[in-house]
């Protein structure tokens, strides 16, 4: 299993000869090293409705002729843009054939802001995903603050990799992400959702060092880099 970091919260998981991509925000990220048209995938998963997580979902899904998996409200919105969708909700599991994706809750917000209309569309509850394939378990927490149910997920699953936001301001910062990693019992942690915008500047290397000090492997990837599980 290969985990490719495309920047911000966007990761691509290659497994069983196929792949899925989570929260594609590439064309709007000036630091991105990958082009949207170069993404080849078999499914698109969305944690919530904010632009920095859904911007490229429909174009990628349409160009690859693959479904977008999201909460029913967000799936409806993406479907209006011409993409195939699989609407689901928290606690549910979708079998993609090459991997299973279970939607878990997160603590955040989830709205689509239409600036021209000065309107905000409800995008369903914010979420994360637990991806199971090849005997491995990957947790993508989505955008979230620290909450004690992370302990529960650590008890329910043997988590090989936890993908956690560390930016602060809009999500939990490094201190709370370290606690989350411990609660999850994660064998390895990949920090995301940092340095894209000024309010979420963080030192990912320092965070990884704190993980290592706590006996947890950490990997601070550059855009386009990958790790193997």
C-alpha positions, -999 to +999 in steps of 0.1 A: +000+000+000+013+034-010+002+068+005+009+098-017+007+133-002-006+158-027-007+187-002-030+203+023-054+174+033-052+156-001-038+121+000-040+093-025-040+056-014-028+031-039-038-005-030-047-037-048-037-022-081-062+007-078-064+039-059-086+064-041-080+101-035-093+120-004-101+157-004-086+168-037-075+205-034-048+208-061-057+235-086-063+260-058-031+252-040-001+273-054+024+249-039+009+218-056+033+198-078+006+176-094-019+187-120-055+178-117-055+163-152-027+139-142-046+123-113-057+088-121-079+072-095-108+047-090-127+067-064-129+102-048-137+105-010-147+138+006-146+145+044-166+177+043-178+205+021-153+233+024-137+245-008-102+235+003-114+198+003-138+195-026-125+220-052-112+193-077-135+165-067-160+167-096-134+173-124-113+143-112-143+121-108-157+130-142-123+126-161-118+092-145-154+081-147-154+072-110-177+080-081-174+106-054-181+092-019-195+118+005-223+125+029-257+125+012-260+163+012-225+168-002-230+139-027-261+157-040-242+189-045-213+172-064-238+152-084-253+185-097-219+191-112-222+160-133-202+135-113-212+100-102-218+099-065-222+075-036-241+092-008-235+078+027-234+089+063-215+086+095-211+050+107-217+035+073-192+015+052-188+015+014-171-014-003-152-001-032-141-035-043-104-029-037-109-012-003-135-006+023-142+030+036-160+036+068-172+071+075-165+084+111-174+116+127-152+147+131-157+180+150-157+208+125-182+226+102-192+218+067-207+245+044-204+256+008-199+294+006-213+310-025-198+344-025-217+359-054-250+349-039-239+357-003-252+323+006-240+293+025-253+258+016-254+231+043-229+204+033-238+176+057-218+167+088-180+168+088-164+134+088-133+113+085-126+079+069-112+046+080-098+028+050-092-009+052-073-028+025-045-054+022-048-061+059-039-025+067-060+003+083-056+039+075-075+067+094-080+100+077-094+123+105-106+150+082-107+185+096-113+181+133-105+193+168-095+169+195-124+148+209-124+118+232-141+094+208-107+091+191-099+068+220-129+046+209-115+044+174-082+033+188-099+005+207-120-006+177-093-006+151-056-014+149-045+017+131-014+014+109-014+050+098-033+080+112-035+110+089-041+140+113-044+178+108-019+199+127-025+234+114-044+248+143-068+278+138-093+258+118-084+223+132-064+209+161-028+220+163+003+199+170-002+196+207-037+181+204-027+161+174+000+144+195-027+135+220-049+122+192-021+100+179-017+085+214-054+079+219-056+062+185-027+040+192-015+047+157+017+030+146+025+058+123+012+094+118+012+116+087+005+153+095-017+173+071-036+206+068-007+229+076+013+257+059-012+261+030-024+294+044-007+319+068-030+310+098-020+274+097+018+277+096+034+249+116+067+231+119+059+195+108+094+184+115+091+194+152+058+176+154+073+144+140+101+147+166+075+148+194+058+118+179+092+100+179+098+110+215+065+094+223+074+061+205+053+068+175+067+069+139+060+101+120+064+111+084+063+147+073+060+144+035+067+170+009+041+175-018+043+146-042+062+123-018+049+089-007+053+064+021+048+026+020+028+007+045 
